Amino acid sequence: MNNKDLSPIHPEDLDDDLLPEYDEDTLRTLLKSGIRGKYIDRYRQGTNLIKLDPDIAAAFPTEQAVNEALRKLLDNISLVA
């Protein structure tokens, strides 16, 4: 990263790509009426989504199949430990 990447952005440097059918005043009103932090609780809960590699995903046709296999693995590990 160089210093140019950290330079402030000035509105006059931006291309105006707002479509003519959008009224700036209406958009401004809509944006200001948003609720700050509306989804923060969901964000803090996190997620449990895991992306499987294609070869692994092919071995498990359903979410239930993945869960069953992992439970069996955990059972085997706890028997050994």
MARFI-229627 format. One record per residue: residue number from 1; x, y, z of N, C-alpha, C in turn. Coordinates in Angstrom, 1 decimal. Layout:
REM residues N
    k    n.xx    n.yy    n.zz   ca.xx   ca.yy   ca.zz    c.xx    c.yy    c.zz
  NUM       X       Y       Z       X       Y       Z       X       Y       Z
...
This chain:
REM residues 81
    k    n.xx    n.yy    n.zz   ca.xx   ca.yy   ca.zz    c.xx    c.yy    c.zz
    1     0.8    -1.2     0.0     0.0     0.0     0.0     0.9     1.2     0.0
    2     0.5     2.2    -0.8     1.3     3.4    -0.8     0.5     4.6    -0.3
    3     1.2     5.7    -0.2     0.5     6.9     0.4    -0.7     7.3    -0.4
    4    -0.7     7.1    -1.7    -1.8     7.5    -2.5    -3.1     6.7    -2.1
    5    -2.9     5.5    -1.7    -4.1     4.7    -1.3    -4.7     5.2     0.0
    6    -3.9     6.0     0.8    -4.5     6.5     2.0    -4.9     8.0     1.9
    7    -4.8     8.5     0.7    -5.2     9.9     0.6    -6.7    10.1     0.7
    8    -7.2    11.2     1.2    -8.7    11.3     1.4    -9.4    11.4     0.0
    9   -10.6    11.0     0.0   -11.4    11.0    -1.2   -12.2    12.3    -1.2
   10   -12.2    13.1    -2.3   -12.9    14.3    -2.4   -14.1    14.1    -3.3
   11   -15.2    14.6    -3.0   -16.4    14.4    -3.9   -16.2    14.8    -5.3
   12   -15.4    15.8    -5.5   -15.2    16.2    -6.9   -14.4    15.2    -7.7
   13   -13.7    14.3    -7.0   -12.9    13.3    -7.7   -13.7    12.1    -8.1
   14   -14.9    12.0    -7.6   -15.7    10.8    -7.9   -16.6    11.0    -9.1
   15   -16.8     9.9    -9.9   -17.7    10.0   -11.0   -19.1     9.9   -10.5
   16   -20.0    10.8   -11.0   -21.4    10.7   -10.6   -22.1     9.7   -11.5
   17   -22.3     8.6   -10.9   -23.0     7.5   -11.7   -24.5     7.3   -11.2
   18   -25.0     8.3   -10.5   -26.4     8.3   -10.0   -27.3     8.4   -11.2
   19   -28.2     7.4   -11.4   -29.1     7.5   -12.5   -30.0     8.6   -12.4
   20   -30.4     9.2   -13.5   -31.3    10.4   -13.5   -32.6    10.2   -12.8
   21   -33.1     8.9   -12.8   -34.5     8.7   -12.2   -34.4     8.7   -10.7
   22   -33.3     8.7   -10.1   -33.2     8.8    -8.7   -33.1    10.3    -8.2
   23   -33.9    10.7    -7.3   -34.0    12.0    -6.8   -33.0    12.1    -5.6
   24   -32.0    12.9    -5.7   -31.0    13.0    -4.6   -31.6    13.3    -3.2
   25   -32.6    14.2    -3.2   -33.3    14.5    -1.9   -34.0    13.3    -1.3
   26   -34.6    12.5    -2.1   -35.3    11.4    -1.6   -34.3    10.3    -1.1
   27   -33.3    10.1    -1.9   -32.2     9.2    -1.4   -31.6     9.6    -0.1
   28   -31.3    10.9     0.0   -30.7    11.5     1.2   -31.6    11.2     2.4
   29   -32.9    11.4     2.2   -33.9    11.2     3.3   -33.9     9.7     3.7
   30   -33.9     8.9     2.7   -33.9     7.4     3.0   -32.7     7.0     3.7
   31   -31.5     7.5     3.3   -30.3     7.1     4.0   -30.2     7.6     5.4
   32   -30.7     8.8     5.6   -30.7     9.4     7.0   -31.6     8.7     7.9
   33   -32.7     8.0     7.4   -33.7     7.4     8.3   -33.3     6.0     8.7
   34   -32.1     5.6     8.3   -31.7     4.2     8.6   -31.4     4.1    10.1
   35   -31.4     2.9    10.6   -31.2     2.7    12.1   -29.8     2.2    12.3
   36   -29.0     2.9    12.9   -27.6     2.6    13.1   -27.5     1.4    14.1
   37   -26.8     0.3    13.7   -26.6    -0.8    14.5   -27.8    -1.8    14.5
   38   -28.7    -1.7    13.6   -29.9    -2.5    13.5   -29.6    -4.0    13.6
   39   -28.5    -4.4    12.9   -28.2    -5.8    12.9   -27.0    -6.2    13.7
   40   -26.6    -5.4    14.7   -25.4    -5.7    15.4   -25.5    -7.0    16.3
   41   -26.7    -7.2    16.8   -26.9    -8.4    17.6   -26.7    -9.7    16.8
   42   -27.2    -9.7    15.6   -27.0   -10.8    14.6   -25.6   -11.0    14.3
   43   -24.9    -9.8    14.1   -23.5    -9.9    13.7   -22.7   -10.5    14.8
   44   -23.0   -10.1    16.1   -22.2   -10.5    17.2   -22.4   -12.0    17.5
   45   -23.6   -12.5    17.1   -23.8   -14.0    17.2   -22.9   -14.8    16.3
   46   -22.5   -14.2    15.3   -21.5   -14.8    14.3   -22.3   -15.8    13.4
   47   -21.5   -16.7    12.8   -22.1   -17.6    11.9   -21.4   -18.9    12.1
   48   -22.0   -20.0    11.7   -21.4   -21.3    11.7   -21.3   -21.9    10.3
   49   -21.4   -21.1     9.3   -21.2   -21.6     8.0   -19.8   -22.0     7.7
   50   -19.6   -23.1     7.1   -18.3   -23.6     6.7   -18.3   -24.0     5.3
   51   -17.3   -23.5     4.5   -17.3   -23.9     3.1   -16.4   -25.1     3.0
   52   -17.0   -26.2     2.4   -16.3   -27.4     2.2   -15.6   -27.4     0.8
   53   -14.5   -28.0     0.7   -13.8   -28.2    -0.6   -14.8   -29.1    -1.4
   54   -14.7   -28.9    -2.8   -15.6   -29.6    -3.6   -15.6   -31.1    -3.5
   55   -14.4   -31.7    -3.3   -14.3   -33.1    -3.2   -14.9   -33.6    -1.9
   56   -14.8   -32.9    -0.8   -15.5   -33.3     0.4   -17.0   -33.1     0.3
   57   -17.4   -32.0    -0.2   -18.9   -31.7    -0.4   -19.5   -32.8    -1.2
   58   -18.8   -33.4    -2.2   -19.4   -34.4    -3.1   -19.6   -35.7    -2.3
   59   -18.9   -35.9    -1.2   -19.0   -37.1    -0.4   -20.3   -37.0     0.5
   60   -20.8   -35.8     0.7   -21.9   -35.7     1.6   -23.1   -35.0     0.9
   61   -24.1   -35.7     0.6   -25.2   -35.2    -0.2   -26.1   -34.2     0.6
   62   -26.1   -34.3     1.9   -26.9   -33.4     2.7   -26.2   -32.8     3.9
   63   -26.8   -31.8     4.5   -26.2   -31.2     5.7   -26.3   -32.3     6.8
   64   -27.3   -33.0     6.9   -27.5   -34.1     7.9   -26.3   -35.1     7.8
   65   -26.0   -35.5     6.6   -24.9   -36.4     6.4   -23.6   -35.9     6.9
   66   -23.3   -34.6     6.7   -22.1   -34.0     7.3   -22.1   -34.1     8.8
   67   -23.2   -33.7     9.4   -23.4   -33.7    10.8   -23.2   -35.1    11.4
   68   -23.8   -36.1    10.8   -23.7   -37.5    11.3   -22.2   -38.0    11.2
   69   -21.5   -37.7    10.1   -20.1   -38.1    10.0   -19.3   -37.4    11.0
   70   -19.5   -36.1    11.3   -18.7   -35.4    12.3   -19.0   -35.9    13.7
   71   -20.2   -36.3    14.0   -20.5   -36.8    15.3   -19.8   -38.2    15.5
   72   -19.8   -39.0    14.4   -19.1   -40.3    14.5   -17.7   -40.1    14.8
   73   -17.1   -39.1    14.1   -15.7   -38.8    14.2   -15.4   -38.4    15.7
   74   -16.2   -37.5    16.2   -16.0   -37.0    17.6   -16.2   -38.2    18.6
   75   -17.1   -39.1    18.3   -17.3   -40.2    19.2   -16.0   -41.1    19.2
   76   -15.5   -41.3    18.0   -14.2   -42.1    17.9   -13.1   -41.5    18.6
   77   -13.0   -40.2    18.4   -11.9   -39.4    19.1   -12.0   -39.5    20.6
   78   -13.2   -39.4    21.1   -13.4   -39.4    22.6   -13.2   -40.8    23.1
   79   -13.4   -41.9    22.3   -13.1   -43.2    22.7   -11.6   -43.5    22.8
   80   -10.9   -42.9    22.0    -9.4   -43.0    21.9    -8.7   -42.2    23.0
   81    -9.2   -41.0    23.3    -8.6   -40.1    24.2    -8.8   -40.5    25.7
